[in-house]
């Protein structure tokens, strides 16, 4: 009896271990890349336009009336939750997709840790640099995830 699935679908199932309809959506990495872009712009706005009070007065920064710092922090929390969700959703895509999503989650954790240490510490530029490194790692993870998903779902011909 002949299979109702195409030869391409059968090959993809062998290659990925998943049926084509089980491959995850492009949406999680694209949404996360959009949120990371917004976070980058908010972070640059904080860097350029917010006068931080003397070190150790992080709550004064939060209550200063300028909404950029709290927005930047809230978006960071949203990114952290979204990154965990992206890893859970990536489970349907196989090891490579999970690895890319986990790499991005690690980058977001590094960036968030650097940001909190910067704000609640001594405004040491090392931690600002750590935020940028974490950001780049997260972007790389989501770009890799998107590229892998795109390649995995491409129809030849």
N, C-alpha and C positions, 0 to 999 in steps of 0.2 A: 504494500500500500504506500503510495507517495505521500510525502509530508506536505502540508499546506503552507509551510513556511518557505520563504525563498532561500536559495543557496547562500546569499549574503547574510541573511538573518541567522542561519545555522552557523556560518563561519564566525560571526560576531559573538554568538553565544559561546562557542568554543574558546575564542580569544579572550573574552572578558569574564566568562563564567556567569553572565547575566543575560537574560532575554532582552531584546531591544526595548520593549515597553517598560522594563524595570530600570533602565538607566535613569539617573537623576536629571533633573531639570537644569538648564543654564541659569535659572533665576538666582539661586543663592550666591554664586560668586559674583554675578553682575550687580546684585543689590549691595553686597558687601563692598565691592569696588566703588560704587556710588557713595556709600556712607563714608568710606575711607577718604574719598575726595572731599566731601563736605567737612570731615574732621581735619583734614590738612588745611583747608581754607580757614576754618575757625581758629586753628592753632597759629596760623600765620597772622591772623587778625589780632589774636591775644599778644603775640610777640611784638607786633608793630604798634598797636594802639592802646594797650593797657599798661598803665603805670603800676607796677607791683609794689606793695608796701614793704617795709624792711623785712628781712628774712625771719621766718618763724611766725609770721602773722598771716597764715594762710586763710583763716576764717575772715579776717579783715578784707582779704582779696575777694572772697566769696560774697561778702555783704557790701561791697563797695558801690553798688548801684550799677556797675557795668555788667551786663548780662553775658558777655563773651566767655568769661572763665567758667561760670556754671554751665553754660551751654556746651562748651568744649568737654567738660567733665561728664555731663549727662550723656552726650553722644558717645563718649568713650565707654561708659557702662553699657549702652545699647550695643555698641560694637562687640563688646565682650560676650554678651548674651547671644547676639547674632552669630558670632564665631562658633560658640558651642553648638547652636542649632545647625549651623552649616556642616559641622563634623558629623552630627547625627544623621543629617540628610545625605551626606556623602557616602554613607555605608552602602547604599544601593549601587554605587559606582565602582566598587572594587578598591583594591589596595592603593593604586596610584591616586585616585580621587581623594580617598581618606587621608593619604599622606600629604597631599597639597593643602587640604582643608586644615589638617593638624598643624602644618607648618605656619599657615596664616594665623591660626589661633595662638600659637607660640609667639609670633610677631606682635600680635595685639596685646598679649600679656606682658611682653617686654616693654612695649611702648607705654602701656598703662602704668606699669611699675616705675618706669623712668619718670613719667609725668607726676605721679603722686610723690615720689621722692624729691623731685624738683620743687614742687609746690610746698610740701610740708618740711622740706629740708632747708638748705641754704642757698637756693637758686643757683646751684652749681651747673655750669653749662655742660658738664659731662652727662648729666641726666637729660638735658635737652637733646643732646646728640643721641642718647639711647632711645629717646622717643622717635627720632628720625630713622634710626636703624630698624627698630621694630616696625615702623610704618612700611619701610621698603620690603622687609621680609614678608609682611602680611600681603602687600600688593603682589609680590612675586608668587606667593602661594595661591592667591585667587586667580591670577593670570594663568598660572600653570594648570589649575583645576579647570578653568574655562577652556583652555587650549586642548587639554586631554579629552574633556567631554565633547568638544566640537569635533575632534578627530575621531572619536569613538562612534559618533552618531552620523558621520558623513556617509553619504550614499555614493558609492563609486560610479563612475561613468559620467 
